[in-house]
């Protein structure tokens, strides 16, 4: 325990010293999560035992046992389970699977409900067809047993052979209904369930990839803002914006997100009509993310483009009026 505690504490220290601006650590959710784990681990491994040792030396060992402090130690060990979540950082695919199952829970329950309805209907049909035959006592003595047999054989295709011989040799009508049930459940409902899970996991993977991309851009821009923001007011000026998007690290990060820095330079005049204009960092970040090449154009984008064109026309009119005024004065 002490070895693992020392390892996690050293890892936490290395990560903390890696921040160029130390207060940026408070904005890193993963670092905060790891900090909580490190604090609980250090307290459980060293701090709590030290405290128990002091109490036992002053109050006696019987007092420590009677206070139930040892139960607290065992309870804190449950916190170690939270370290499993650290595995999600190294294996994002595992996180996508867990989130996909969580989002697909409603669809899975609906599909399983449909499966139960189909099994219930066919169990009644098989119970009726098997009445007076050997299959009634062997396979379909009641509705519940019929449902159990059909559910097990339909969800485990390897067990279908157990019923195929008995039902196939009973009668042609029985065999037709049975194979209809197999086609409907095994090849339709269960494949529908697989399709739902695949689709949901695919959507979740896309969302997670975009979220990670946004976090990476946010972290790089945040570090750069602290470097160029002299007055530290989290307001970006035209000069600071130009300094940010010309840094090599920012250019590479934006290129990975399919954002062209040349287009950002073209939009600089729209964001900052003059040198005195300053915008909040969050507004600038949202604007940069809206320029991703993979984004789908929406009505909001059309309205924004119309507003930009009108602003440009007004600016041209002002410049033309100023040019006429200067020409008329001469």
C-alpha positions in Angstrom: 0.0 0.0 0.0 2.8 2.4 0.9 4.5 1.7 -2.4 1.4 2.4 -4.5 0.6 5.5 -2.4 4.1 6.9 -3.0 3.8 6.1 -6.7 0.4 7.9 -7.1 1.7 10.9 -5.0 4.8 11.2 -7.2 2.7 11.0 -10.4 0.4 13.7 -9.0 3.4 15.9 -8.3 4.9 15.5 -11.8 1.5 16.3 -13.4 1.1 19.4 -11.2 4.6 20.7 -12.0 3.9 20.2 -15.7 1.3 23.0 -15.6 3.0 26.2 -16.8 0.3 28.2 -15.0 -0.4 26.4 -11.7 -3.9 27.7 -11.3 -4.8 26.1 -14.6 -4.8 22.8 -12.6 -8.1 23.9 -11.0 -9.7 23.9 -14.5 -8.6 20.4 -15.3 -11.4 18.0 -14.2 -9.2 14.9 -14.6 -6.5 16.5 -12.4 -9.0 17.4 -9.8 -10.4 13.9 -9.8 -6.9 12.4 -9.4 -6.2 14.9 -6.6 -9.2 13.6 -4.7 -8.0 10.0 -5.1 -4.4 10.9 -4.0 -5.7 12.8 -0.9 -7.9 9.8 0.1 -5.1 7.3 -0.6 -2.6 9.3 1.5 -5.0 9.8 4.3 -6.0 6.1 4.3 -2.4 4.8 4.0 -0.5 7.1 6.2 -2.6 9.8 7.8 -5.3 7.6 9.3 -2.9 5.0 10.7 -0.8 7.8 12.2 -3.9 9.3 13.8 -4.9 5.9 15.2 -1.4 5.4 16.5 -1.6 8.7 18.4 -5.0 7.9 19.8 -3.9 4.4 20.9 -0.9 5.8 22.7 -2.9 8.5 24.5 -6.4 6.8 24.9 -5.4 3.2 24.8 -6.0 0.5 22.2 -9.4 -0.4 23.7 -10.7 3.1 23.0 -9.6 2.8 19.4 -11.4 -0.5 19.0 -14.6 0.7 20.6 -14.8 3.8 18.5 -15.1 1.7 15.4 -12.2 3.5 13.7 -11.0 0.3 12.1 -14.4 0.1 10.4 -13.8 3.5 8.9 -10.5 2.3 7.5 -12.3 -0.6 5.8 -14.9 1.8 4.5 -12.3 4.1 3.0 -10.8 1.1 1.1 -13.9 1.2 -1.1 -12.6 4.5 -2.5 -9.9 2.4 -4.3 -12.6 1.2 -6.7 -12.7 4.8 -8.0 -9.2 4.1 -9.4 -10.9 2.0 -12.1 -12.1 5.2 -13.6 -8.5 6.2 -14.2 -8.4 3.3 -16.6 -10.9 5.2 -18.8 -8.3 7.8 -19.4 -5.8 5.3 -20.9 -8.6 3.4 -22.7 -11.1 5.8 -24.1 -12.7 3.0 -26.1 -13.8 1.4 -22.8 -15.4 4.7 -21.7 -17.2 4.8 -25.0 -18.6 1.3 -24.5 -19.9 2.1 -21.0 -21.5 5.4 -22.1 -23.0 3.6 -25.1 -24.6 1.0 -22.9 -25.9 3.7 -20.6 -27.4 5.7 -23.5 -28.8 2.5 -25.2 -30.5 1.3 -22.0 -33.9 2.6 -23.0 -33.7 1.1 -26.5 -32.4 -2.2 -25.1 -35.3 -2.4 -22.6 -37.8 -1.7 -25.4 -36.3 -4.4 -27.7 -36.3 -6.9 -24.8 -39.9 -6.0 -24.2 -40.7 -6.7 -27.8 -38.9 -10.0 -27.5 -41.0 -11.0 -24.5 -44.2 -10.1 -26.3 -43.3 -12.3 -29.3 -42.3 -15.1 -27.1 -45.5 -14.8 -25.1 -47.6 -14.9 -28.3 -45.8 -17.9 -29.7 -45.9 -19.8 -26.4 -49.7 -19.6 -26.5 -49.7 -20.7 -30.1 -47.3 -23.7 -29.3 -49.3 -24.6 -26.2 -52.5 -24.8 -28.4 -50.8 -26.8 -31.1 -49.1 -29.2 -28.7 -52.4 -30.0 -26.8 -53.0 -33.7 -26.9 -49.5 -34.6 -28.2 -46.3 -35.8 -26.6 -44.9 -32.3 -26.8 -47.4 -31.0 -24.4 -46.0 -32.8 -21.4 -42.4 -32.7 -22.6 -41.9 -29.1 -23.8 -45.1 -27.1 -23.4 -46.9 -28.1 -20.2 -47.7 -24.5 -19.3 -47.5 -21.0 -20.6 -44.6 -20.0 -18.3 -42.6 -23.2 -19.1 -43.2 -22.6 -22.8 -42.0 -19.0 -22.6 -38.9 -20.2 -20.7 -38.0 -22.8 -23.3 -38.7 -20.5 -26.3 -36.7 -17.6 -24.6 -33.7 -19.8 -23.9 -33.6 -21.4 -27.3 -34.1 -18.1 -29.2 -31.4 -16.2 -27.3 -29.0 -19.1 -27.5 -29.0 -20.4 -31.1 -26.8 -23.3 -30.2 -29.7 -24.8 -28.3 -32.1 -24.7 -31.2 -31.1 -28.2 -32.2 -32.7 -29.5 -29.1 -36.1 -28.6 -30.3 -35.7 -28.9 -34.0 -35.8 -32.7 -34.1 -38.8 -33.0 -31.7 -40.9 -30.2 -33.2 -39.9 -31.0 -36.8 -41.0 -34.6 -36.5 -44.4 -33.7 -34.8 -46.3 -32.1 -37.7 -45.8 -29.9 -40.7 -47.9 -27.1 -39.2 -45.9 -27.2 -35.9 -42.6 -27.1 -37.9 -43.8 -24.1 -40.0 -44.8 -22.1 -36.9 -41.6 -23.0 -35.1 -39.3 -21.9 -38.0 -41.4 -18.7 -38.3 -40.7 -18.1 -34.6 -36.9 -18.7 -35.2 -36.8 -16.4 -38.2 -38.7 -13.6 -36.3 -36.8 -13.7 -33.1 -33.3 -14.9 -33.9 -32.8 -13.1 -37.2 -35.0 -10.0 -36.6 -35.4 -9.0 -33.0 -32.0 -10.0 -31.7 -30.3 -8.5 -34.8 -32.3 -5.3 -34.2 -30.9 -5.2 -30.7 -27.3 -5.6 -32.0 -28.0 -2.8 -34.6 -29.3 -0.5 -31.9 -26.2 -1.0 -29.7 -23.8 -0.5 -32.7 -25.6 2.7 -33.7 -25.6 4.1 -30.2 -22.0 3.3 -29.6 -21.1 4.8 -32.9 -22.9 8.1 -32.0 -21.4 8.1 -28.6 -17.9 7.6 -30.0 -18.4 10.5 -32.4 -19.6 12.7 -29.5 -16.7 11.6 -27.3 -14.2 12.3 -30.0 -15.5 15.8 -30.5 -15.6 16.4 -26.7 -12.0 15.4 -26.3 -11.1 17.5 -29.3 -12.9 20.5 -27.7 -11.1 19.9 -24.4 -7.7 19.8 -26.1 -8.4 23.0 -27.9 -9.7 24.6 -24.7 -6.7 23.6 -22.7 -4.2 24.9 -25.4 -6.1 28.1 -25.8 -6.4 28.6 -22.0 -2.6 28.2 -21.6 -2.0 30.6 -24.4 -4.4 33.1 -23.0 -2.5 33.2 -19.8 0.7 33.8 -21.8 -0.7 36.7 -23.9 -3.3 38.2 -21.6 -1.2 40.9 -19.8 -4.0 42.3 -17.7 -5.4 38.8 -16.9 -9.0 39.9 -17.3 -10.0 36.9 -19.6 -10.9 39.4 -22.3 -9.3 39.0 -25.6 -8.2 42.0 -27.7 -7.4 42.0 -31.4 -3.7 42.1 -30.7 -3.9 39.2 -28.3 -6.0 37.2 -30.7 -3.4 37.6 -33.4 -0.6 36.5 -31.1 -2.6 33.4 -30.1 -3.4 32.0 -33.5 0.1 32.6 -34.8 1.7 30.3 -32.2 2.8 27.0 -33.7 1.2 24.9 -30.9 -2.2 26.6 -31.5 -1.9 26.2 -35.3 -1.2 22.5 -35.0 -4.1 22.0 -32.5 -6.5 23.8 -34.7 -5.3 21.9 -37.8 -6.2 18.6 -36.0 -9.7 20.0 -35.4 -10.0 20.9 -39.1 -9.9 24.6 -38.4 -7.9 26.8 -40.8 -5.9 29.6 -39.1 -6.0 31.6 -42.4 -9.8 31.7 -42.2 -9.4 32.9 -38.5 -7.3 35.7 -39.7 -9.9 36.7 -42.2 -12.6 36.7 -39.5 -10.4 38.8 -37.2 -11.9 42.0 -38.6 -15.4 40.7 -37.9 -14.7 39.7 -34.4 -12.8 42.9 -33.7 -14.1 45.9 -35.7 -11.5 48.1 -34.1 -8.4 47.8 -31.9 -10.4 48.7 -28.8 -12.9 45.9 -29.0 -12.4 43.1 -26.5 -14.5 39.8 -26.3 -14.7 37.2 -23.5 -12.6 34.1 -23.9 -15.7 31.8 -24.0 -17.2 33.7 -26.8 -14.0 33.5 -28.8 -13.7 29.7 -28.1 -17.3 29.1 -29.3 -16.6 31.2 -32.5 -13.4 29.2 -33.2 -15.2 25.9 -32.8 -18.0 27.0 -35.1 -15.4 27.2 -37.9 -14.6 23.5 -37.9 -14.7 22.1 -41.4 -16.8 19.2 -40.5 -19.7 21.3 -39.1 -23.0 21.1 -40.8 -24.4 24.5 -42.0 -27.6 25.5 -40.1 -30.1 28.3 -40.3 -28.2 30.0 -37.5 -25.1 30.0 -39.7 -27.0 31.5 -42.6 -28.4 34.3 -40.4 -24.9 34.9 -39.0 -23.5 35.1 -42.5 -26.2 37.6 -43.5 -25.4 39.8 -40.5 -21.7 39.7 -41.4 -22.4 40.7 -45.0 -24.6 43.6 -43.8 -21.8 44.7 -41.5 -19.3 44.6 -44.3 -21.7 46.6 -46.5 -22.1 49.2 -43.8 -18.4 49.4 -43.3 -17.8 49.9 -47.1 -20.5 52.7 -47.1 -18.7 54.5 -44.2 -15.4 54.2 -46.0 -16.9 55.5 -49.2 -18.6 58.5 -47.4 -15.3 59.3 -45.7 -13.5 59.1 -49.1 -16.1 61.5 -50.6 -15.7 63.8 -47.7 -11.9 64.0 -48.1 -12.3 64.4 -51.9 -14.8 67.2 -51.4 -12.7 69.0 -48.9 -9.8 69.2 -51.4 
